[in-house]
Amino acid sequence: MQQAKLAALRETDRRRQAQMVETLRVIRDMRREMSDMQAELLALREPQRRARQPGLEARIPDHQETLGH
């Protein structure tokens, strides 16, 4: 009787471990997909971000202006 219970418990444990492995695989795949989508979104937003920023010359004063000439 005890041997049958142990065998059933081992089988249940084996199935749960297999489910856990599958769950972790799905989570890994989802994380990769989310990372890829985030990179794609950032790449799509980059031209908009650059268009909103002033040019380099607007941010750095001319060296003669800083010297008072």
N, CA, C and O atoms as a GROMACS GRO file, in nm:
protein
  276
    1MET      N    1   0.083  -0.121   0.000
    1MET     CA    2   0.000   0.000   0.000
    1MET      C    3   0.087   0.127   0.000
    1MET      O    4   0.064   0.219  -0.079
    2GLN      N    5   0.186   0.130   0.089
    2GLN     CA    6   0.274   0.247   0.096
    2GLN      C    7   0.351   0.265  -0.034
    2GLN      O    8   0.374   0.378  -0.077
    3GLN      N    9   0.392   0.156  -0.095
    3GLN     CA   10   0.467   0.164  -0.220
    3GLN      C   11   0.382   0.227  -0.330
    3GLN      O   12   0.433   0.305  -0.411
    4ALA      N   13   0.256   0.194  -0.334
    4ALA     CA   14   0.166   0.250  -0.435
    4ALA      C   15   0.148   0.400  -0.411
    4ALA      O   16   0.145   0.478  -0.506
    5LYS      N   17   0.136   0.439  -0.286
    5LYS     CA   18   0.122   0.582  -0.254
    5LYS      C   19   0.249   0.658  -0.293
    5LYS      O   20   0.242   0.768  -0.348
    6LEU      N   21   0.365   0.599  -0.263
    6LEU     CA   22   0.491   0.663  -0.299
    6LEU      C   23   0.504   0.675  -0.451
    6LEU      O   24   0.551   0.778  -0.501
    7ALA      N   25   0.465   0.574  -0.522
    7ALA     CA   26   0.473   0.579  -0.668
    7ALA      C   27   0.380   0.688  -0.723
    7ALA      O   28   0.416   0.759  -0.816
    8ALA      N   29   0.262   0.699  -0.664
    8ALA     CA   30   0.168   0.804  -0.707
    8ALA      C   31   0.223   0.942  -0.676
    8ALA      O   32   0.210   1.033  -0.758
    9LEU      N   33   0.283   0.958  -0.560
    9LEU     CA   34   0.343   1.086  -0.524
    9LEU      C   35   0.459   1.122  -0.617
    9LEU      O   36   0.474   1.237  -0.656
   10ARG      N   37   0.539   1.023  -0.651
   10ARG     CA   38   0.651   1.048  -0.743
   10ARG      C   39   0.599   1.090  -0.880
   10ARG      O   40   0.654   1.181  -0.943
   11GLU      N   41   0.494   1.024  -0.926
   11GLU     CA   42   0.437   1.060  -1.055
   11GLU      C   43   0.378   1.201  -1.053
   11GLU      O   44   0.395   1.278  -1.148
   12THR      N   45   0.311   1.235  -0.944
   12THR     CA   46   0.257   1.371  -0.930
   12THR      C   47   0.371   1.473  -0.928
   12THR      O   48   0.362   1.578  -0.991
   13ASP      N   49   0.477   1.441  -0.856
   13ASP     CA   50   0.594   1.529  -0.850
   13ASP      C   51   0.657   1.545  -0.988
   13ASP      O   52   0.694   1.656  -1.026
   14ARG      N   53   0.669   1.437  -1.064
   14ARG     CA   54   0.725   1.442  -1.198
   14ARG      C   55   0.641   1.531  -1.289
   14ARG      O   56   0.695   1.612  -1.365
   15ARG      N   57   0.508   1.516  -1.282
   15ARG     CA   58   0.419   1.600  -1.365
   15ARG      C   59   0.431   1.747  -1.327
   15ARG      O   60   0.435   1.834  -1.414
   16ARG      N   61   0.436   1.774  -1.199
   16ARG     CA   62   0.448   1.915  -1.154
   16ARG      C   63   0.582   1.975  -1.194
   16ARG      O   64   0.588   2.092  -1.231
   17GLN      N   65   0.686   1.898  -1.188
   17GLN     CA   66   0.815   1.948  -1.233
   17GLN      C   67   0.813   1.979  -1.382
   17GLN      O   68   0.867   2.080  -1.426
   18ALA      N   69   0.750   1.892  -1.460
   18ALA     CA   70   0.739   1.916  -1.603
   18ALA      C   71   0.657   2.042  -1.630
   18ALA      O   72   0.690   2.120  -1.719
   19GLN      N   73   0.550   2.062  -1.553
   19GLN     CA   74   0.469   2.183  -1.569
   19GLN      C   75   0.551   2.307  -1.533
   19GLN      O   76   0.540   2.410  -1.600
   20MET      N   77   0.632   2.298  -1.429
   20MET     CA   78   0.715   2.410  -1.387
   20MET      C   79   0.817   2.445  -1.495
   20MET      O   80   0.840   2.562  -1.524
   21VAL      N   81   0.878   2.343  -1.553
   21VAL     CA   82   0.975   2.366  -1.661
   21VAL      C   83   0.906   2.436  -1.778
   21VAL      O   84   0.961   2.531  -1.834
   22GLU      N   85   0.788   2.391  -1.814
   22GLU     CA   86   0.713   2.452  -1.924
   22GLU      C   87   0.675   2.596  -1.890
   22GLU      O   88   0.685   2.685  -1.975
   23THR      N   89   0.631   2.619  -1.768
   23THR     CA   90   0.595   2.754  -1.725
   23THR      C   91   0.715   2.847  -1.732
   23THR      O   92   0.704   2.960  -1.780
   24LEU      N   93   0.830   2.801  -1.686
   24LEU     CA   94   0.951   2.883  -1.691
   24LEU      C   95   0.993   2.911  -1.835
   24LEU      O   96   1.042   3.020  -1.865
   25ARG      N   97   0.975   2.814  -1.925
   25ARG     CA   98   1.006   2.835  -2.066
   25ARG      C   99   0.916   2.942  -2.126
   25ARG      O  100   0.962   3.029  -2.200
   26VAL      N  101   0.788   2.936  -2.093
   26VAL     CA  102   0.693   3.036  -2.144
   26VAL      C  103   0.728   3.175  -2.091
   26VAL      O  104   0.726   3.272  -2.165
   27ILE      N  105   0.761   3.184  -1.962
   27ILE     CA  106   0.800   3.313  -1.903
   27ILE      C  107   0.924   3.367  -1.972
   27ILE      O  108   0.930   3.486  -2.004
   28ARG      N  109   1.024   3.282  -1.995
   28ARG     CA  110   1.146   3.324  -2.065
   28ARG      C  111   1.113   3.379  -2.204
   28ARG      O  112   1.163   3.484  -2.244
   29ASP      N  113   1.030   3.306  -2.277
   29ASP     CA  114   0.992   3.350  -2.411
   29ASP      C  115   0.917   3.483  -2.407
   29ASP      O  116   0.940   3.569  -2.492
   30MET      N  117   0.830   3.498  -2.310
   30MET     CA  118   0.754   3.624  -2.297
   30MET      C  119   0.848   3.740  -2.265
   30MET      O  120   0.832   3.850  -2.319
   31ARG      N  121   0.945   3.717  -2.179
   31ARG     CA  122   1.041   3.822  -2.146
   31ARG      C  123   1.120   3.863  -2.269
   31ARG      O  124   1.144   3.982  -2.290
   32ARG      N  125   1.160   3.766  -2.349
   32ARG     CA  126   1.233   3.798  -2.473
   32ARG      C  127   1.146   3.880  -2.568
   32ARG      O  128   1.191   3.978  -2.627
   33GLU      N  129   1.021   3.838  -2.581
   33GLU     CA  130   0.930   3.912  -2.668
   33GLU      C  131   0.909   4.054  -2.619
   33GLU      O  132   0.910   4.149  -2.698
   34MET      N  133   0.891   4.070  -2.488
   34MET     CA  134   0.871   4.203  -2.433
   34MET      C  135   0.995   4.290  -2.454
   34MET      O  136   0.983   4.408  -2.485
   35SER      N  137   1.111   4.232  -2.438
   35SER     CA  138   1.235   4.305  -2.459
   35SER      C  139   1.247   4.348  -2.605
   35SER      O  140   1.285   4.462  -2.633
   36ASP      N  141   1.214   4.258  -2.696
   36ASP     CA  142   1.218   4.292  -2.838
   36ASP      C  143   1.119   4.403  -2.871
   36ASP      O  144   1.151   4.495  -2.947
   37MET      N  145   0.999   4.394  -2.814
   37MET     CA  146   0.898   4.496  -2.840
   37MET      C  147   0.940   4.632  -2.782
   37MET      O  148   0.917   4.736  -2.843
   38GLN      N  149   1.003   4.630  -2.664
   38GLN     CA  150   1.050   4.754  -2.605
   38GLN      C  151   1.159   4.818  -2.691
   38GLN      O  152   1.159   4.939  -2.712
   39ALA      N  153   1.251   4.737  -2.741
   39ALA     CA  154   1.356   4.789  -2.829
   39ALA      C  155   1.296   4.847  -2.956
   39ALA      O  156   1.339   4.952  -3.004
   40GLU      N  157   1.196   4.779  -3.010
   40GLU     CA  158   1.130   4.829  -3.131
   40GLU      C  159   1.058   4.961  -3.103
   40GLU      O  160   1.064   5.053  -3.184
   41LEU      N  161   0.991   4.970  -2.990
   41LEU     CA  162   0.922   5.093  -2.953
   41LEU      C  163   1.021   5.208  -2.936
   41LEU      O  164   0.996   5.319  -2.984
   42LEU      N  165   1.132   5.182  -2.868
   42LEU     CA  166   1.232   5.287  -2.850
   42LEU      C  167   1.289   5.332  -2.984
   42LEU      O  168   1.314   5.451  -3.005
   43ALA      N  169   1.310   5.237  -3.074
   43ALA     CA  170   1.362   5.273  -3.207
   43ALA      C  171   1.261   5.358  -3.284
   43ALA      O  172   1.299   5.449  -3.358
   44LEU      N  173   1.133   5.329  -3.266
   44LEU     CA  174   1.030   5.408  -3.334
   44LEU      C  175   1.019   5.548  -3.274
   44LEU      O  176   0.987   5.644  -3.345
   45ARG      N  177   1.044   5.560  -3.144
   45ARG     CA  178   1.033   5.689  -3.077
   45ARG      C  179   1.156   5.778  -3.096
   45ARG      O  180   1.147   5.900  -3.082
   46GLU      N  181   1.270   5.719  -3.129
   46GLU     CA  182   1.395   5.795  -3.139
   46GLU      C  183   1.386   5.912  -3.235
   46GLU      O  184   1.428   6.022  -3.198
   47PRO      N  185   1.333   5.896  -3.357
   47PRO     CA  186   1.324   6.013  -3.447
   47PRO      C  187   1.238   6.125  -3.389
   47PRO      O  188   1.268   6.243  -3.408
   48GLN      N  189   1.132   6.090  -3.319
   48GLN     CA  190   1.047   6.192  -3.256
   48GLN      C  191   1.123   6.265  -3.146
   48GLN      O  192   1.113   6.387  -3.133
   49ARG      N  193   1.200   6.189  -3.067
   49ARG     CA  194   1.277   6.249  -2.958
   49ARG      C  195   1.381   6.345  -3.015
   49ARG      O  196   1.399   6.456  -2.964
   50ARG      N  197   1.448   6.303  -3.120
   50ARG     CA  198   1.550   6.389  -3.182
   50ARG      C  199   1.489   6.515  -3.241
   50ARG      O  200   1.549   6.622  -3.236
   51ALA      N  201   1.370   6.503  -3.298
   51ALA     CA  202   1.304   6.618  -3.360
   51ALA      C  203   1.265   6.722  -3.254
   51ALA      O  204   1.260   6.841  -3.285
   52ARG      N  205   1.238   6.678  -3.132
   52ARG     CA  206   1.199   6.771  -3.026
   52ARG      C  207   1.318   6.842  -2.963
   52ARG      O  208   1.302   6.948  -2.903
   53GLN      N  209   1.438   6.784  -2.974
   53GLN     CA  210   1.556   6.843  -2.911
   53GLN      C  211   1.611   6.956  -2.997
   53GLN      O  212   1.613   6.947  -3.120
   54PRO      N  213   1.656   7.062  -2.931
   54PRO     CA  214   1.720   7.169  -3.009
   54PRO      C  215   1.853   7.119  -3.066
   54PRO      O  216   1.908   7.020  -3.020
   55GLY      N  217   1.902   7.189  -3.164
   55GLY     CA  218   2.030   7.151  -3.225
   55GLY      C  219   2.144   7.167  -3.128
   55GLY      O  220   2.130   7.233  -3.025
   56LEU      N  221   2.256   7.109  -3.160
   56LEU     CA  222   2.373   7.114  -3.073
   56LEU      C  223   2.416   7.257  -3.047
   56LEU      O  224   2.453   7.292  -2.934
   57GLU      N  225   2.411   7.341  -3.150
   57GLU     CA  226   2.455   7.479  -3.132
   57GLU      C  227   2.363   7.557  -3.039
   57GLU      O  228   2.406   7.657  -2.981
   58ALA      N  229   2.241   7.516  -3.023
   58ALA     CA  230   2.149   7.585  -2.932
   58ALA      C  231   2.181   7.552  -2.787
   58ALA      O  232   2.144   7.626  -2.696
   59ARG      N  233   2.249   7.439  -2.764
   59ARG     CA  234   2.278   7.398  -2.627
   59ARG      C  235   2.417   7.441  -2.582
   59ARG      O  236   2.439   7.460  -2.462
   60ILE      N  237   2.510   7.457  -2.674
   60ILE     CA  238   2.648   7.491  -2.637
   60ILE      C  239   2.678   7.632  -2.689
   60ILE      O  240   2.678   7.655  -2.810
   61PRO      N  241   2.703   7.725  -2.598
   61PRO     CA  242   2.731   7.861  -2.645
   61PRO      C  243   2.862   7.869  -2.721
   61PRO      O  244   2.953   7.788  -2.699
   62ASP      N  245   2.871   7.964  -2.809
   62ASP     CA  246   2.993   7.988  -2.885
   62ASP      C  247   3.104   8.024  -2.787
   62ASP      O  248   3.080   8.098  -2.691
   63HIS      N  249   3.224   7.974  -2.808
   63HIS     CA  250   3.333   8.000  -2.714
   63HIS      C  251   3.363   8.149  -2.703
   63HIS      O  252   3.408   8.194  -2.597
   64GLN      N  253   3.339   8.228  -2.808
   64GLN     CA  254   3.364   8.372  -2.800
   64GLN      C  255   3.262   8.439  -2.710
   64GLN      O  256   3.294   8.538  -2.643
   65GLU      N  257   3.139   8.388  -2.708
   65GLU     CA  258   3.036   8.447  -2.620
   65GLU      C  259   3.073   8.425  -2.474
   65GLU      O  260   3.046   8.512  -2.391
   66THR      N  261   3.133   8.312  -2.442
   66THR     CA  262   3.167   8.286  -2.303
   66THR      C  263   3.286   8.369  -2.258
   66THR      O  264   3.303   8.392  -2.138
   67LEU      N  265   3.371   8.414  -2.351
   67LEU     CA  266   3.486   8.494  -2.316
   67LEU      C  267   3.453   8.644  -2.312
   67LEU      O  268   3.537   8.725  -2.273
   68GLY      N  269   3.333   8.681  -2.353
   68GLY     CA  270   3.293   8.821  -2.349
   68GLY      C  271   3.333   8.898  -2.470
   68GLY      O  272   3.332   9.021  -2.464
   69HIS      N  273   3.367   8.836  -2.580
   69HIS     CA  274   3.406   8.905  -2.703
   69HIS      C  275   3.286   8.935  -2.787
   69HIS      O  276   3.299   8.994  -2.895
   0.00000   0.00000   0.00000
